[in-house]
């Protein structure tokens, strides 16, 4: 889905989740008063085929559907893995500039159709929502499989003091973890909503991010 909050009456967030479970402590999109903010969401559906959306503040909402998964993706009730404001995930305090924040994925227990299930060793990537909170300057966050050189890529761009989120399909490293790094000091919140399995002929294949286009320096195809 692509979910957009339009002209909320206050600051807050949206949570997208399967309708047949209790609303989780997770967020998919953060907004401020009168803003227009979209985000991509990989949204698990309920047994009856529905998705629910909760908003902290009153707001108009637009939802666009771009497709669905039949195989290769296991959706779960969203679960908070990291919140550096509270110490969830092991780190209390901001992620420092250039620090690698390692987030274990394989083996994490998630709620799948009301049953506990661990992310298997065959998982190749995770469906994450990454939020930065009150960064100390302008910058970006990069998500990549732990154990490889940090790539020249970005998953989320922010300005000083922002609260901003983005959906990230994050390849998992050989050690079962995803790494995040930030250009400047910031709090980071990470929620997971499922995982991908499969290979090049069946399912999703995760790769270290690689920059295909940057019109600032001429990387990639030229505009016509």
MDTraj code that builds the backbone (N, CA, C; nanometers):
import mdtraj as md
import numpy as np

residues = "UNK UNK UNK UNK UNK UNK UNK UNK UNK UNK UNK UNK UNK UNK UNK UNK UNK UNK UNK UNK UNK UNK UNK UNK UNK UNK UNK UNK UNK UNK UNK UNK UNK UNK UNK UNK UNK UNK UNK UNK UNK UNK UNK UNK UNK UNK UNK UNK UNK UNK UNK UNK UNK UNK UNK UNK UNK UNK UNK UNK UNK UNK UNK UNK UNK UNK UNK UNK UNK UNK UNK UNK UNK UNK UNK UNK UNK UNK UNK UNK UNK UNK UNK UNK UNK UNK UNK UNK UNK UNK UNK UNK UNK UNK UNK UNK UNK UNK UNK UNK UNK UNK UNK UNK UNK UNK UNK UNK UNK UNK UNK UNK UNK UNK UNK UNK UNK UNK UNK UNK UNK UNK UNK UNK UNK UNK UNK UNK UNK UNK UNK UNK UNK UNK UNK UNK UNK UNK UNK UNK UNK UNK UNK UNK UNK UNK UNK UNK UNK UNK UNK UNK UNK UNK UNK UNK UNK UNK UNK UNK UNK UNK UNK UNK UNK UNK UNK UNK UNK UNK UNK UNK UNK UNK UNK UNK UNK UNK UNK UNK UNK UNK UNK UNK UNK UNK UNK UNK UNK UNK UNK UNK UNK UNK UNK UNK UNK UNK UNK UNK UNK UNK UNK UNK UNK UNK UNK UNK UNK UNK UNK UNK UNK UNK UNK UNK UNK UNK UNK UNK UNK UNK UNK UNK".split()
xyz = np.array([
    [0.0829, -0.1191, 0.0000],
    [0.0000, 0.0000, 0.0000],
    [0.0868, 0.1247, 0.0000],
    [0.0323, 0.2351, -0.0544],
    [0.0866, 0.3672, -0.0266],
    [-0.0197, 0.4418, 0.0534],
    [0.0173, 0.4821, 0.1736],
    [-0.0770, 0.5457, 0.2662],
    [-0.0362, 0.6915, 0.2842],
    [-0.1327, 0.7825, 0.2733],
    [-0.1050, 0.9251, 0.2867],
    [-0.1963, 0.9873, 0.3920],
    [-0.1384, 1.0619, 0.4848],
    [-0.2145, 1.1434, 0.5795],
    [-0.2216, 1.2855, 0.5251],
    [-0.3421, 1.3426, 0.5230],
    [-0.3625, 1.4749, 0.4633],
    [-0.4290, 1.5675, 0.5645],
    [-0.3625, 1.6767, 0.5940],
    [-0.4141, 1.7843, 0.6806],
    [-0.4593, 1.7350, 0.8179],
    [-0.3753, 1.6629, 0.8907],
    [-0.4135, 1.6238, 1.0270],
    [-0.4277, 1.7467, 1.1162],
    [-0.5113, 1.7336, 1.2195],
    [-0.5357, 1.8479, 1.3072],
    [-0.4294, 1.8595, 1.4164],
    [-0.3389, 1.7639, 1.4236],
    [-0.2308, 1.7681, 1.5202],
    [-0.1188, 1.6753, 1.4780],
    [-0.0123, 1.6734, 1.5544],
    [0.0987, 1.5827, 1.5253],
    [0.0637, 1.4419, 1.5722],
    [0.1135, 1.3420, 1.5012],
    [0.0834, 1.2047, 1.5401],
    [0.1394, 1.1033, 1.4431],
    [0.0728, 0.9881, 1.4344],
    [0.1219, 0.8789, 1.3514],
    [0.0049, 0.7920, 1.3078],
    [0.0295, 0.7121, 1.2039],
    [-0.0626, 0.6080, 1.1595],
    [-0.0009, 0.4719, 1.1872],
    [-0.0844, 0.3764, 1.2261],
    [-0.0439, 0.2365, 1.2401],
    [-0.1309, 0.1519, 1.1480],
    [-0.0689, 0.0705, 1.0646],
    [-0.1394, -0.0185, 0.9717],
    [-0.1173, -0.1615, 1.0191],
    [-0.2261, -0.2382, 1.0331],
    [-0.2131, -0.3725, 1.0907],
    [-0.3323, -0.4586, 1.0490],
    [-0.3195, -0.5916, 1.0565],
    [-0.4322, -0.6791, 1.0236],
    [-0.5448, -0.6603, 1.1246],
    [-0.6687, -0.6538, 1.0752],
    [-0.7815, -0.6146, 1.1602],
    [-0.8176, -0.7158, 1.2684],
    [-0.7687, -0.8372, 1.2596],
    [-0.8098, -0.9399, 1.3560],
    [-0.7110, -0.9563, 1.4712],
    [-0.6225, -0.8581, 1.4923],
    [-0.5321, -0.8627, 1.6068],
    [-0.5436, -0.7314, 1.6833],
    [-0.4973, -0.7327, 1.8079],
    [-0.4932, -0.6105, 1.8866],
    [-0.3954, -0.5117, 1.8230],
    [-0.4308, -0.3837, 1.8231],
    [-0.3434, -0.2838, 1.7623],
    [-0.2062, -0.2872, 1.8285],
    [-0.0993, -0.2983, 1.7483],
    [0.0349, -0.3093, 1.8053],
    [0.0955, -0.1733, 1.8381],
    [0.2028, -0.1775, 1.9170],
    [0.2840, -0.0582, 1.9387],
    [0.3815, -0.0468, 1.8234],
    [0.3395, 0.0205, 1.7192],
    [0.4205, 0.0357, 1.5993],
    [0.3654, 0.1546, 1.5225],
    [0.4455, 0.2097, 1.4330],
    [0.3986, 0.3195, 1.3487],
    [0.4476, 0.2973, 1.2070],
    [0.3708, 0.3463, 1.1108],
    [0.4084, 0.3368, 0.9692],
    [0.4325, 0.4724, 0.9056],
    [0.3801, 0.5764, 0.9673],
    [0.3864, 0.7096, 0.9084],
    [0.3726, 0.8112, 1.0215],
    [0.4564, 0.9127, 1.0210],
    [0.4501, 1.0188, 1.1217],
    [0.4167, 1.1507, 1.0537],
    [0.3308, 1.2318, 1.1160],
    [0.2878, 1.3568, 1.0544],
    [0.2852, 1.4689, 1.1568],
    [0.2813, 1.5922, 1.1050],
    [0.2633, 1.7112, 1.1872],
    [0.1360, 1.7820, 1.1414],
    [0.0911, 1.8777, 1.2195],
    [-0.0329, 1.9501, 1.1910],
    [-0.0332, 2.0051, 1.0480],
    [-0.1410, 1.9754, 0.9751],
    [-0.1667, 2.0293, 0.8407],
    [-0.0703, 1.9791, 0.7339],
    [0.0099, 1.8771, 0.7639],
    [0.1049, 1.8254, 0.6651],
    [0.0365, 1.7303, 0.5678],
    [0.1073, 1.6958, 0.4602],
    [0.0662, 1.5902, 0.3674],
    [0.1843, 1.4948, 0.3577],
    [0.1689, 1.3752, 0.4179],
    [0.2823, 1.2838, 0.4317],
    [0.2439, 1.1443, 0.3833],
    [0.3148, 1.0903, 0.2809],
    [0.2908, 0.9531, 0.2374],
    [0.3993, 0.8580, 0.2890],
    [0.3694, 0.7289, 0.2846],
    [0.4718, 0.6271, 0.3068],
    [0.4244, 0.4960, 0.2467],
    [0.5198, 0.4190, 0.1967],
    [0.4900, 0.2845, 0.1517],
    [0.4751, 0.1919, 0.2707],
    [0.3805, 0.0983, 0.2631],
    [0.3545, 0.0053, 0.3724],
    [0.3345, -0.1347, 0.3153],
    [0.4133, -0.2309, 0.3607],
    [0.3856, -0.3719, 0.3334],
    [0.2950, -0.4188, 0.4466],
    [0.1670, -0.4406, 0.4150],
    [0.0639, -0.4536, 0.5172],
    [0.0079, -0.5955, 0.5208],
    [0.0340, -0.6713, 0.6264],
    [-0.0311, -0.8017, 0.6423],
    [-0.1825, -0.7838, 0.6524],
    [-0.2581, -0.8767, 0.5958],
    [-0.4040, -0.8689, 0.5983],
    [-0.4590, -0.9692, 0.6993],
    [-0.5817, -0.9417, 0.7446],
    [-0.6466, -1.0303, 0.8401],
    [-0.6963, -1.1567, 0.7707],
    [-0.7482, -1.2523, 0.8493],
    [-0.8028, -1.3759, 0.7931],
    [-0.9191, -1.3482, 0.6987],
    [-0.9890, -1.2366, 0.7227],
    [-1.1002, -1.1998, 0.6349],
    [-1.0579, -1.1069, 0.5223],
    [-0.9271, -1.0809, 0.5129],
    [-0.8760, -1.0050, 0.3993],
    [-0.8746, -0.8551, 0.4165],
    [-0.8711, -0.8057, 0.5416],
    [-0.8798, -0.6628, 0.5654],
    [-0.7554, -0.6097, 0.6372],
    [-0.7318, -0.4789, 0.6165],
    [-0.6268, -0.4064, 0.6858],
    [-0.6907, -0.2918, 0.7622],
    [-0.6486, -0.2689, 0.8853],
    [-0.6979, -0.1571, 0.9658],
    [-0.5915, -0.0490, 0.9776],
    [-0.6374, 0.0764, 0.9874],
    [-0.5478, 0.1906, 1.0030],
    [-0.5933, 0.2723, 1.1230],
    [-0.5013, 0.2965, 1.2162],
    [-0.5265, 0.3790, 1.3338],
    [-0.4514, 0.5101, 1.3190],
    [-0.5144, 0.6205, 1.3561],
    [-0.4491, 0.7509, 1.3560],
    [-0.4559, 0.8116, 1.4954],
    [-0.3454, 0.8693, 1.5403],
    [-0.3439, 0.9323, 1.6716],
    [-0.4253, 1.0616, 1.6721],
    [-0.4185, 1.1368, 1.5627],
    [-0.4946, 1.2614, 1.5503],
    [-0.5924, 1.2488, 1.4342],
    [-0.6973, 1.3301, 1.4377],
    [-0.7959, 1.3288, 1.3295],
    [-0.7300, 1.3753, 1.1997],
    [-0.7510, 1.3009, 1.0915],
    [-0.6885, 1.3329, 0.9642],
    [-0.7622, 1.2666, 0.8493],
    [-0.7546, 1.3277, 0.7314],
    [-0.7942, 1.2561, 0.6108],
    [-0.6855, 1.1555, 0.5753],
    [-0.7268, 1.0427, 0.5150],
    [-0.6327, 0.9370, 0.4770],
    [-0.6620, 0.8921, 0.3342],
    [-0.5561, 0.8741, 0.2560],
    [-0.5661, 0.8182, 0.1207],
    [-0.4844, 0.6899, 0.1172],
    [-0.5431, 0.5842, 0.0623],
    [-0.4738, 0.4553, 0.0533],
    [-0.4776, 0.4051, -0.0907],
    [-0.3608, 0.3770, -0.1471],
    [-0.3492, 0.3220, -0.2824],
    [-0.2889, 0.1819, -0.2743],
    [-0.3448, 0.0908, -0.3522],
    [-0.2990, -0.0480, -0.3563],
    [-0.2168, -0.0710, -0.4828],
    [-0.0960, -0.1241, -0.4663],
    [-0.0089, -0.1481, -0.5813],
    [0.0105, -0.2965, -0.6110],
    [-0.0425, -0.3859, -0.5273],
    [-0.0254, -0.5284, -0.5519],
    [-0.0325, -0.6075, -0.4227],
    [-0.0025, -0.7356, -0.4325],
    [-0.0114, -0.8237, -0.3159],
    [0.0904, -0.9362, -0.3277],
    [0.1166, -1.0003, -0.2155],
    [0.2069, -1.1152, -0.2089],
    [0.1257, -1.2423, -0.1904],
    [0.1620, -1.3454, -0.2665],
    [0.1018, -1.4773, -0.2497],
    [0.2024, -1.5744, -0.1873],
    [0.3267, -1.5697, -0.2367],
    [0.4324, -1.6588, -0.1885],
    [0.5580, -1.5768, -0.1640],
    [0.6438, -1.6282, -0.0803],
    [0.7728, -1.5652, -0.0582],
    [0.7736, -1.4624, 0.0529],
    [0.6555, -1.4162, 0.0976],
    [0.6484, -1.3190, 0.2057],
    [0.5576, -1.3698, 0.3156],
    [0.6045, -1.3618, 0.4395],
    [0.5238, -1.3961, 0.5559],
    [0.4987, -1.2692, 0.6353],
    [0.3728, -1.2276, 0.6403],
    [0.3376, -1.1076, 0.7135],
    [0.3081, -1.1393, 0.8585],
    [0.3420, -1.0469, 0.9465],
    [0.3194, -1.0652, 1.0897],
    [0.2526, -0.9412, 1.1472],
    [0.1998, -0.9568, 1.2672],
    [0.1588, -0.8396, 1.3432],
    [0.2830, -0.7534, 1.3649],
    [0.2778, -0.6242, 1.3330],
    [0.3972, -0.5411, 1.3508],
    [0.4511, -0.5481, 1.4938],
    [0.5830, -0.5477, 1.5040],
    [0.6490, -0.5560, 1.6350],
    [0.7623, -0.4548, 1.6396],
    [0.7725, -0.3851, 1.7502],
    [0.8810, -0.2879, 1.7674],
    [1.0087, -0.3603, 1.8074],
    [1.1133, -0.3410, 1.7246],
    [1.2426, -0.4026, 1.7514],
    [1.3389, -0.3070, 1.8202],
    [1.3310, -0.1796, 1.7844],
    [1.4264, -0.0804, 1.8348],
    [1.3528, 0.0492, 1.8653],
    [1.3822, 0.1076, 1.9790],
    [1.3433, 0.2446, 2.0101],
    [1.4510, 0.2995, 2.1018],
    [1.5409, 0.3778, 2.0457],
    [1.6561, 0.4249, 2.1237],
    [1.6153, 0.5258, 2.2303],
    [1.4908, 0.5763, 2.2251],
    [1.4439, 0.6678, 2.3294],
    [1.4183, 0.5935, 2.4602],
    [1.3741, 0.4683, 2.4486],
    [1.3368, 0.3910, 2.5671],
    [1.4323, 0.2761, 2.5966],
    [1.5225, 0.2466, 2.5040],
    [1.6147, 0.1351, 2.5225],
    [1.5678, 0.0048, 2.4633],
    [1.4491, 0.0025, 2.3996],
    [1.4033, -0.1183, 2.3309],
    [1.5061, -0.1590, 2.2260],
    [1.5472, -0.2838, 2.2287],
    [1.6464, -0.3324, 2.1336],
    [1.7885, -0.3251, 2.1843],
    [1.8084, -0.2642, 2.3034],
    [1.9412, -0.2703, 2.3643],
    [2.0173, -0.1401, 2.3705],
    [1.9792, -0.0399, 2.2897],
    [2.0514, 0.0877, 2.2938],
    [1.9617, 0.1971, 2.3492],
    [2.0087, 0.2638, 2.4533],
    [1.9407, 0.3806, 2.5074],
    [2.0229, 0.5037, 2.4730],
    [1.9615, 0.5977, 2.4041],
    [2.0336, 0.7158, 2.3587],
    [2.0523, 0.7140, 2.2090],
    [2.0853, 0.8294, 2.1543],
    [2.0896, 0.8455, 2.0089],
    [2.1920, 0.7528, 1.9446],
    [2.1638, 0.7170, 1.8197],
    [2.2624, 0.6492, 1.7355],
    [2.3588, 0.7564, 1.6872],
    [2.4852, 0.7390, 1.7160],
    [2.5839, 0.8398, 1.6819],
    [2.6184, 0.8372, 1.5330],
    [2.6639, 0.9501, 1.4838],
    [2.7029, 0.9615, 1.3438],
    [2.8038, 0.8530, 1.3067],
    [2.7700, 0.7747, 1.2027],
    [2.8602, 0.6706, 1.1554],
    [2.8551, 0.5409, 1.2336],
    [2.7804, 0.5370, 1.3434],
    [2.7685, 0.4138, 1.4220],
    [2.6860, 0.3110, 1.3459],
    [2.7260, 0.1840, 1.3531],
    [2.6460, 0.0750, 1.2982],
    [2.5531, 0.0220, 1.4070],
    [2.4237, 0.0363, 1.3860],
    [2.3247, -0.0196, 1.4781],
    [2.2841, -0.1557, 1.4237],
    [2.3245, -0.2630, 1.4919],
    [2.2978, -0.3994, 1.4461],
    [2.1648, -0.4475, 1.5035],
    [2.0752, -0.4940, 1.4160],
    [1.9410, -0.5361, 1.4563],
    [1.9223, -0.6833, 1.4199],
    [1.9234, -0.7743, 1.5172],
    [1.8998, -0.9160, 1.4866],
    [1.7592, -0.9352, 1.4286],
    [1.7491, -1.0152, 1.3226],
    [1.6211, -1.0431, 1.2566],
    [1.5877, -1.1922, 1.2640],
    [1.6771, -1.2771, 1.2139],
    [1.6513, -1.4205, 1.2192],
    [1.6451, -1.4661, 1.3645],
    [1.5437, -1.5451, 1.3945],
    [1.5241, -1.5932, 1.5306],
    [1.4316, -1.5078, 1.6138],
    [1.3985, -1.3876, 1.5670],
    [1.3055, -1.3024, 1.6409],
    [1.1652, -1.3625, 1.6342],
    [1.0963, -1.3670, 1.7457],
    [0.9619, -1.4245, 1.7508],
    [0.8578, -1.3189, 1.7157],
    [0.7740, -1.3497, 1.6157],
    [0.6674, -1.2610, 1.5714],
    [0.5338, -1.3331, 1.5810],
    [0.4264, -1.2574, 1.5804],
    [0.2920, -1.3144, 1.5824],
    [0.2405, -1.3264, 1.4398],
    [0.2259, -1.4497, 1.3927],
    [0.1786, -1.4771, 1.2566],
    [0.0476, -1.5544, 1.2682],
    [-0.0613, -1.4922, 1.2266],
    [-0.1943, -1.5539, 1.2353],
    [-0.2217, -1.6051, 1.3767],
    [-0.1944, -1.5184, 1.4738],
    [-0.2208, -1.5450, 1.6157],
    [-0.1360, -1.6568, 1.6750],
    [-0.0295, -1.6945, 1.6072],
    [0.0623, -1.7952, 1.6613],
    [0.2046, -1.7400, 1.6595],
    [0.2825, -1.7707, 1.7612],
    [0.4213, -1.7264, 1.7650],
    [0.5035, -1.8039, 1.6621],
    [0.5853, -1.7317, 1.5885],
    [0.6704, -1.7949, 1.4885],
    [0.8012, -1.7174, 1.4814],
    [0.9120, -1.7889, 1.4839],
    [1.0427, -1.7251, 1.4751],
    [1.0792, -1.7001, 1.3288],
    [1.1405, -1.5870, 1.3032],
    [1.1916, -1.5612, 1.1683],
    [1.2946, -1.6678, 1.1355],
    [1.2764, -1.7444, 1.0279],
    [1.3629, -1.8602, 1.0027],
    [1.5000, -1.8215, 0.9492],
    [1.5900, -1.9185, 0.9521],
    [1.7249, -1.8959, 0.8982],
    [1.7228, -1.8780, 0.7473],
    [1.6133, -1.9190, 0.6827],
    [1.6017, -1.9035, 0.5372],
    [1.5532, -1.7651, 0.4957],
    [1.5205, -1.6784, 0.5930],
    [1.4739, -1.5442, 0.5596],
    [1.5847, -1.4652, 0.4912],
    [1.5514, -1.4002, 0.3800],
    [1.6506, -1.3240, 0.3035],
    [1.6411, -1.1742, 0.3265],
    [1.5253, -1.1259, 0.3686],
    [1.5068, -0.9828, 0.3909],
    [1.3902, -0.9622, 0.4860],
    [1.3857, -0.8444, 0.5461],
    [1.2805, -0.8109, 0.6419],
    [1.2031, -0.6894, 0.5938],
    [1.0725, -0.6886, 0.6238],
    [0.9882, -0.5716, 0.5974],
    [0.9906, -0.4842, 0.7219],
    [1.0598, -0.3719, 0.7128],
    [1.0795, -0.2842, 0.8277],
    [1.0161, -0.1477, 0.8023],
    [0.9808, -0.0804, 0.9104],
    [0.9499, 0.0615, 0.9049],
    [1.0500, 0.1315, 0.9951],
    [1.1267, 0.2244, 0.9377],
    [1.2340, 0.2921, 1.0095],
    [1.1942, 0.4385, 1.0292],
    [1.2036, 0.4854, 1.1535],
    [1.1683, 0.6234, 1.1862],
    [1.2865, 0.6913, 1.2541],
    [1.3193, 0.8124, 1.2093],
    [1.4161, 0.8943, 1.2822],
    [1.3389, 0.9976, 1.3634],
    [1.3900, 1.0250, 1.4832],
    [1.3241, 1.1177, 1.5750],
    [1.4264, 1.2211, 1.6230],
    [1.4031, 1.3468, 1.5910],
    [1.4808, 1.4603, 1.6398],
    [1.6291, 1.4494, 1.6055],
    [1.6621, 1.4334, 1.4765],
    [1.8044, 1.4303, 1.4397],
    [1.8702, 1.5658, 1.4647],
    [2.0018, 1.5622, 1.4894],
    [2.0742, 1.6839, 1.5211],
    [2.1163, 1.7656, 1.4013],
    [2.0805, 1.7214, 1.2819],
    [2.1144, 1.7945, 1.1598],
    [2.0476, 1.7296, 1.0412],
    [2.0760, 1.7796, 0.9222],
    [2.0223, 1.7196, 0.8001],
    [2.1040, 1.5960, 0.7642],
    [2.0368, 1.4928, 0.7137],
    [2.1121, 1.3735, 0.6774],
    [2.0249, 1.2616, 0.6264],
    [2.0735, 1.1387, 0.6424],
    [2.0024, 1.0221, 0.5911],
    [2.0419, 0.8992, 0.6711],
    [1.9571, 0.7959, 0.6592],
    [1.9832, 0.6639, 0.7185],
    [2.0000, 0.5636, 0.6054],
    [2.0951, 0.4738, 0.6209],
    [2.1162, 0.3653, 0.5256],
    [2.0962, 0.2321, 0.5969],
    [2.0158, 0.1437, 0.5375],
    [1.9945, 0.0081, 0.5884],
    [2.0621, -0.0898, 0.4935],
    [2.1345, -0.1867, 0.5486],
    [2.2065, -0.2817, 0.4642],
    [2.2365, -0.4086, 0.5445],
    [2.2671, -0.5185, 0.4758],
    [2.2966, -0.6429, 0.5483],
    [2.4263, -0.6298, 0.6270],
    [2.4222, -0.6641, 0.7553],
    [2.5441, -0.6581, 0.8362],
    [2.6500, -0.7513, 0.7771],
    [2.7736, -0.7092, 0.7863],
    [2.8840, -0.7913, 0.7380],
    [2.9385, -0.7496, 0.6037],
    [2.8751, -0.6507, 0.5402],
    [2.9260, -0.5992, 0.4134],
    [2.9646, -0.4531, 0.4334],
    [3.0404, -0.4005, 0.3385],
    [3.0775, -0.2597, 0.3433],
    [2.9537, -0.1725, 0.3266],
    [2.9444, -0.0680, 0.4062],
    [2.8294, 0.0218, 0.3953],
    [2.8186, 0.0755, 0.2534],
    [2.7015, 0.0591, 0.1894],
    [2.6877, 0.1010, 0.0499],
    [2.6611, 0.2510, 0.0367],
    [2.6800, 0.3010, -0.0837],
    [2.6415, 0.4386, -0.1165],
    [2.4938, 0.4367, -0.1540],
    [2.4093, 0.4455, -0.0544],
    [2.2643, 0.4379, -0.0755],
    [2.1972, 0.5000, 0.0463],
    [2.0705, 0.5388, 0.0313],
    [1.9946, 0.5932, 0.1446],
    [1.8545, 0.5353, 0.1427],
    [1.7970, 0.5195, 0.2602],
    [1.6603, 0.4684, 0.2749],
    [1.5645, 0.5717, 0.3311],
    [1.6193, 0.6742, 0.3961],
    [1.5361, 0.7745, 0.4610],
    [1.6182, 0.9021, 0.4742],
    [1.5622, 1.0129, 0.4297],
    [1.6296, 1.1423, 0.4376],
    [1.5546, 1.2332, 0.5337],
    [1.6269, 1.3128, 0.6115],
    [1.5630, 1.3930, 0.7154],
    [1.6284, 1.5304, 0.7260],
    [1.5544, 1.6198, 0.7906],
    [1.6034, 1.7529, 0.8251],
    [1.6136, 1.7642, 0.9772],
    [1.6861, 1.8625, 1.0239],
    [1.7052, 1.8829, 1.1669],
    [1.5713, 1.8832, 1.2413],
    [1.5630, 1.8022, 1.3468],
    [1.4447, 1.8007, 1.4313],
    [1.3259, 1.7244, 1.3785],
    [1.3389, 1.6610, 1.2623],
    [1.2277, 1.5874, 1.2014],
    [1.1826, 1.4681, 1.2860],
    [1.0573, 1.4258, 1.2629],
    [1.0117, 1.2909, 1.2943],
    [0.9574, 1.2371, 1.1632],
    [1.0301, 1.1460, 1.1015],
    [0.9959, 1.1019, 0.9664],
    [1.0264, 0.9532, 0.9520],
    [0.9383, 0.8828, 0.8785],
    [0.9498, 0.7375, 0.8649],
    [0.9558, 0.6976, 0.7183],
    [1.0046, 0.5773, 0.6951],
    [1.0007, 0.5198, 0.5610],
    [0.9976, 0.3682, 0.5707],
    [0.9259, 0.3076, 0.4773],
    [0.9242, 0.1622, 0.4644],
    [1.0553, 0.1157, 0.4029],
    [1.1141, 0.0106, 0.4587],
    [1.2427, -0.0401, 0.4115],
    [1.2347, -0.1920, 0.3968],
    [1.2588, -0.2421, 0.2761],
    [1.2794, -0.3848, 0.2560],
    [1.4286, -0.4089, 0.2710],
    [1.4683, -0.4679, 0.3838],
    [1.6086, -0.4699, 0.4245],
    [1.6677, -0.6088, 0.4114],
    [1.7646, -0.6305, 0.3213],
    [1.8336, -0.7591, 0.3141],
    [1.9023, -0.7926, 0.4458],
    [1.9026, -0.9207, 0.4779],
    [1.9583, -0.9686, 0.6040],
    [2.0993, -1.0223, 0.5800],
    [2.1919, -0.9875, 0.6688],
    [2.3293, -1.0337, 0.6558],
    [2.3453, -1.1799, 0.6929],
    [2.4632, -1.2331, 0.6666],
    [2.4892, -1.3740, 0.6949],
    [2.4750, -1.4059, 0.8426],
    [2.4962, -1.3064, 0.9301],
    [2.4826, -1.3294, 1.0736],
    [2.3382, -1.3160, 1.1206],
    [2.2448, -1.2916, 1.0265],
    [2.1042, -1.2828, 1.0613],
    [2.0576, -1.1451, 1.1014],
    [2.1407, -1.0422, 1.0774],
    [2.1084, -0.9081, 1.1235],
    [2.1039, -0.8073, 1.0091],
    [2.0342, -0.6966, 1.0359],
    [2.0326, -0.5802, 0.9484],
    [2.1045, -0.4676, 1.0203],
    [2.1853, -0.3913, 0.9486],
    [2.2563, -0.2788, 1.0058],
    [2.1964, -0.1469, 0.9576],
    [2.1907, -0.0502, 1.0475],
    [2.1498, 0.0857, 1.0145],
    [2.2624, 0.1796, 1.0530],
    [2.2838, 0.2832, 0.9718],
    [2.3777, 0.3877, 1.0069],
    [2.3179, 0.5220, 0.9696],
    [2.3498, 0.6253, 1.0457],
    [2.2953, 0.7590, 1.0237],
    [2.4093, 0.8583, 1.0035],
    [2.3840, 0.9570, 0.9175],
    [2.4878, 1.0574, 0.8913],
    [2.5123, 1.1447, 1.0138],
    [2.4054, 1.1771, 1.0896],
    [2.4202, 1.2591, 1.2102],
    [2.3510, 1.1891, 1.3269],
    [2.3776, 1.2361, 1.4469],
    [2.3187, 1.1760, 1.5669],
    [2.1666, 1.1867, 1.5624],
    [2.0973, 1.0765, 1.5942],
    [1.9515, 1.0776, 1.5943],
    [1.8981, 0.9587, 1.6725],
    [1.7786, 0.9734, 1.7278],
    [1.7056, 0.8576, 1.7776],
    [1.6472, 0.7817, 1.6579],
    [1.6376, 0.6502, 1.6725],
    [1.5849, 0.5647, 1.5658],
    [1.4840, 0.4671, 1.6258],
    [1.3730, 0.4498, 1.5545],
    [1.2697, 0.3522, 1.5900],
    [1.2546, 0.2566, 1.4722],
    [1.2509, 0.1263, 1.5002],
    [1.2386, 0.0251, 1.3940],
    [1.1283, -0.0732, 1.4305],
    [1.0319, -0.0906, 1.3383],
    [0.9251, -0.1897, 1.3527],
    [0.9371, -0.2908, 1.2388],
    [0.9040, -0.4160, 1.2673],
    [0.9060, -0.5215, 1.1651],
    [0.7645, -0.5726, 1.1425],
    [0.7310, -0.6017, 1.0158],
    [0.5973, -0.6534, 0.9839],
    [0.6018, -0.7809, 0.9006],
    [0.7186, -0.8455, 0.8945],
    [0.7273, -0.9728, 0.8237],
    [0.8628, -0.9943, 0.7612],
    [0.8749, -1.1049, 0.6855],
    [1.0024, -1.1380, 0.6231],
    [0.9802, -1.2049, 0.4886],
    [1.0873, -1.2025, 0.4096],
    [1.0873, -1.2619, 0.2760],
    [1.1761, -1.3853, 0.2746],
    [1.1341, -1.4830, 0.1927],
    [1.2149, -1.6013, 0.1656],
    [1.2131, -1.6265, 0.0155],
    [1.2989, -1.7172, -0.0295],
    [1.2955, -1.7564, -0.1701],
    [1.4294, -1.7369, -0.2380],
    [1.4290, -1.7603, -0.3688],
    [1.5501, -1.7450, -0.4486],
    [1.5137, -1.6767, -0.5793],
    [1.6074, -1.6756, -0.6725],
    [1.5880, -1.6003, -0.7965],
    [1.4722, -1.6527, -0.8807],
    [1.4303, -1.7772, -0.8583],
    [1.3204, -1.8319, -0.9377],
    [1.1893, -1.8339, -0.8616],
    [1.1931, -1.8148, -0.7304],
    [1.0705, -1.8224, -0.6517],
    [1.0849, -1.7386, -0.5252],
    [1.0305, -1.6183, -0.5281],
    [1.0360, -1.5350, -0.4090],
    [1.1208, -1.4117, -0.4285],
    [1.1634, -1.3531, -0.3186],
    [1.2364, -1.2271, -0.3194],
    [1.3831, -1.2520, -0.2913],
    [1.4699, -1.1874, -0.3673],
    [1.6138, -1.1961, -0.3456],
    [1.6627, -1.0600, -0.2971],
    [1.7135, -1.0542, -0.1753],
    [1.7665, -0.9300, -0.1216],
    [1.9112, -0.9105, -0.1632],
    [1.9484, -0.7864, -0.1905],
    [2.0845, -0.7538, -0.2305],
    [2.1317, -0.6309, -0.1539],
    [2.2636, -0.6186, -0.1387],
    [2.3176, -0.4958, -0.0817],
    [2.2725, -0.3789, -0.1683],
    [2.2152, -0.2730, -0.1097],
    [2.1665, -0.1611, -0.1914],
    [2.2753, -0.1049, -0.2819],
    [2.2351, -0.0668, -0.4016],
    [2.3260, -0.0088, -0.5000],
    [2.2572, 0.1098, -0.5660],
    [2.3247, 0.2226, -0.5753],
    [2.2641, 0.3423, -0.6332],
    [2.2571, 0.3300, -0.7838],
    [2.1357, 0.3410, -0.8396],
    [2.1138, 0.3324, -0.9833],
    [2.1060, 0.4691, -1.0494],
    [2.0489, 0.5667, -0.9798],
    [2.0289, 0.6993, -1.0371],
    [2.0619, 0.8064, -0.9348],
    [2.1369, 0.9076, -0.9769],
    [2.1555, 1.0307, -0.9005],
    [2.1752, 1.1423, -1.0016],
    [2.0700, 1.2179, -1.0271],
    [2.0752, 1.3215, -1.1312],
    [2.1655, 1.4385, -1.0902],
    [2.2064, 1.4437, -0.9628],
    [2.2973, 1.5504, -0.9204],
    [2.4361, 1.5315, -0.9772],
    [2.4780, 1.4050, -0.9917],
    [2.6132, 1.3806, -1.0416],
    [2.6180, 1.2995, -1.1697],
    [2.5012, 1.2709, -1.2292],
    [2.4962, 1.2013, -1.3567],
    [2.4937, 1.0507, -1.3494],
    [2.4826, 0.9938, -1.2291],
    [2.4711, 0.8483, -1.2172],
    [2.3403, 0.8011, -1.2825],
    [2.3496, 0.6961, -1.3672],
    [2.2296, 0.6372, -1.4267],
    [2.1889, 0.7036, -1.5560],
    [2.0668, 0.6695, -1.6036],
    [2.0203, 0.7222, -1.7318],
    [2.0002, 0.8735, -1.7277],
    [2.0169, 0.9367, -1.8426],
    [2.0000, 1.0811, -1.8530],
    [1.8564, 1.1156, -1.8883],
    [1.8039, 1.2257, -1.8349],
    [1.6674, 1.2681, -1.8704],
    [1.6562, 1.2949, -2.0198],
    [1.5387, 1.2638, -2.0765],
    [1.5151, 1.2872, -2.2195],
    [1.4165, 1.4016, -2.2376],
])
top = md.Topology()
chain = top.add_chain()
for i, resn in enumerate(residues, 1):
    res = top.add_residue(resn, chain, resSeq=i)
    for name in ("N", "CA", "C"):
        top.add_atom(name, md.element.get_by_symbol(name[0]), res)
traj = md.Trajectory(xyz[None], top)
